[in-house]
Each structure stands twice: as structure tokens, then as C-alpha cells.
């Protein structure tokens, strides 16, 4: 046996054991890593505002607390308005159910020559009461599970808030600790990456907030003009949702206002749908490129693909983290990728491609010429082959 073989086998055994322990720890602490990642994202997003307050003689701790309080107030206001809107809409829909049932039964009786009434309908569906009671019992048994889930979500939210506060308020100290174990050249690269991440994440949040404000204000005006109820809550809903899901977020967020407008009538729903589509095009081609040119600088298709990749890897939090992470990686790699001067070619200019498509080709030009006496013989054969 070679003298190095026992040592190599022992080293391989230690490597396999270390890998297994690391994988086991990662699986056990996966939830904690996710909370830390979300906290880091929030800290990077809040740090520009905290730095601005710190430059105006605010201590970092109170500045971080003030910024987090503003964000928490805005979040609670948004969900409270959305919840009141949903409750009011459900109550209004419930009050309209008897009239809707009578209208449907009237149409059925007229169309199919029947004599159904609400009383007979209730008698006919009474046979499924046992199934309804069983379903209600299942819901009652799941109340404890729903309460446990709510407590877990509350604990996770408090954990994220605590980590976010410490990462943001002690940001310089945290970066100093990290750089203290790195060589000077690596320290500069880490600090540059951190600076890019802060700029991109903060710019992403603030530019999206401005776009959400513009989007919400525009839809609020249209909802008021169409006399749609809960106009402010619906405008707030579509303004927030449309900015964190690129390209299709406006359509997903606009589905609810369109449905509420359809309850009021057919034409309000149609006009609301038309405005949602028109505003999406206006935002994609005119508004968004000017606002996010210095913050994200990402193509809409790349942004949408980043969101899909984030959802596939991290689930729902990945949709929120995908855009700033992608923009930070793009900016960081852009500082190290060497670029060259591009040679001129028709394929690189859209205008040149259009002009080339509109002009006749050399073969078409030859085909349109009237052959003369000098074009007979081999020259004519070559023109024909061309």
C-alpha cells in the first residue's frame, strides 16, 4: 500500500462527513437563512434613507427606527384599506345574492318553461346539507392550525424586523467586521459590491414607490370618473402590485378593479379594462424607462425572467428579491467585463435592417432588367442562375 493512500482515504472521509454535516445544517437552518436574506434586502433598501438622516445629525439607531416605523405604518395602512375593501365588497355581494338568484330563476323559468321558485330550490338542495355540515366541521377543526400558522408568521415578521434593525443601524460596524478577515484587495471588491447593492436596492425601492404613486393616482382618477366604489383602495392595490411584478403586474392587479367595475355595469368594466391596457403600454415605453434608467437599467423581459427565476428558487420572497439582486449582479459584473467597439453591420441597426428589407436584392434587380442583345450567351446564363 502506498504511504499516501491512508492519508488520502482519511481526507476523503473527512470531506464526505463535512459535506454531510453542512447539508444537514443547511436543511435545518433553511428557514433562518431565508429570514436573514430578506432582512439583508430590507436593510439595503432602508440604508439610503438612514444614511440621509444620519448626515442630518440623527444617530443611526433612532434613524433606523424612524424609517422602519414609517414603512410599517404604510404597510399596515395598505392592508387595512385592502381588508376593509374586501369585507365591504363581500358584504355588498352577499346582499345582492337574493336578487341575483331571483333573476336567474326568472330567466330559467322563461327560457325552459319551468316553475322553479326560491322555496323549491332550497328544498331541492337540502339533500346536500350533510356535506355542508361536514365541510363546516372540517373548517372548525382547522382553526387551531390556522392560529398556529398566524403565530409562526408573526414570529417570522418580528425576527425579520429585529435582524433588519441591527443590520441597518450597525451597518458600518458589520462591514468592518467582515473586512477585518479579508486581505486589502478583497476588501475593496467587497465594499464596491456592497455599495452597488445598496444603490441598486434603494433605487429599486424608491423608483418603484414613485411608479406606484403615479399608477395609483391615474387609476384613482379613472375609478372616480367611472363611479366605481372603493376607488382609493382599488387604486392603491393596483399601484403597489403592478410595480413588484414587472410587465404582467398591472394586469394581475387590474383584475380586481375590473371585476368590481363589472358589478356596477358592463361598460364601466370595459372602460376600466381598456384603461389598464393603455396605461401598461404608456408605463412600459415612456414612464418606466425614464424613472428606472439610473436605478435598475434592466430590460422588461430580463426583469420578468428574473422574477420567474426568483419565484422558482426562493418562492414568494424570490419575486421581491429578484429585481434588486439581478440589477446588482448586472452592475457589478459590468465593472469587470471588458467591452470592445462593435463593428458596423446591418444586423446591428434596426433602421438599416428595415431599409435593407425595403430595397430590392441584386438578383431581383437583374430580373427586372429587360435583356438586350448584349445579354445573350454565357452572361445571360449567369444572370439567370443568379
Buried (B, 14 or more C-beta within 10 A) or exposed (E): EEEEEEEEEEEEEEEEEEEEEEEEEEEEEEEEEBBBBBBBBBBBBBBBBBBEBBEEEBEBBEBBBBBBEEBEEEEEEBEEBBEEBBEEBEEEEEEEEEEEEEEEBEEBEEEEEEEBEEEEBEEEEEEEEEEEEEEEEEEEEEEEEEEEEEEEEEEBEEBBBEBBBBBBBBBEEBBEEEBEEEEEEEBEBBBEBBEBBBBBBBBBBBBBBBBBBBBBEBBBEBBEEBEBBBBEBBBBBBBBBBBBBBBEBBBEBBBBBBEBBBBBEEEBBEBBBEBBEEBBEEBBEEBBEEBBEEBBBBEBEBBBBBBEBBBEEBEEBBBBBBBBBBBBBBBBEEEEEEEEEEEEEEEEEEEEEEEEEEEEEEEEEBEEEEEEEEBEEEEEEEBEEE
